[in-house]
Amino acid sequence: MTATLTGREAGDPSAPRGPLLSGSRCPPSHRGRNDPSWHWLAREYVWFLIPYMIYDSYAMYLCEWYRTGDRSSKHTLTIFRNFLSKNRLMITHHAVILFVLVPVAQRLRGELGDFFVGCIFTAELSTPFVSLGRVLIQLKQQHTLLYKVNGILTLTTFFLCRILLFPFMYWSYGQQQGLSLLQVPFHIPFYCNVANAFLIAPQIYWFSLLCKKAARLFDAPPAKKDG
């Protein structure tokens, strides 16, 4: 999202570097991307996460219920347990967002961290391609060029927006603080490193699954034609 506009960026090369963590001290004379009136977006957009995560969790449960084979059956504790067992990582991911990320982004961070919150939001740029891939699978269109192109776009956006995003944030902070990328982890609070580790770990796991699926897709021999 937006970061503090330093004097260096405003045209004064002798001014000290300002922290990317701040989100409320942009000069009012500088309009546009660093306009302080945009800072509300880093905070209020978080409210969209709540209904989305609840809906997504419920939709995942319905998929598990439909997979039981008998759509007329009642929702049972066994089905719910199977759902939790098969989707424990995704459910944990959703729970952390709802019960940790939302309070932190809304209240606990105060006026700090608009830039980093905005960076985290960019992770969702890969979601449309992931979702389209699932739709094409349900339509049995894995053999089409669209599915392969979408697979490439999924890997690219996932890597850029969910993996490379984290070293980019560290690098950006280091640029404003005069630190190298390797020095940044030792100059920020320990809990920031822990939080980022928890955030990137499932992304790396899911990216590895996407890579394996892509390898199977492109290594698969072409289907033989009849006759």
Buried (B, 14 or more C-beta within 10 A) or exposed (E): BBBBBBBBBBEEEEEEBBBBBBBEEBBEEBEEEBBBEBBEBBBEBBEEBEEBBEEEBEEBBEEBBEEEEEEEEEEEEEBEEBBEEEBEEBBEBBEBBBEEBBEBBEEEBEEBBBBBBBBBBBBBBBBEBBEBBEEBEEEEBEEEEEBBEBBEBBBEBBBBBBBEBBEBBBBBBBBBBEBEBEEBBEEBEEEBBEBBEEBBEBBEEBBEEBEEBBEEEEEEEEEEEEE
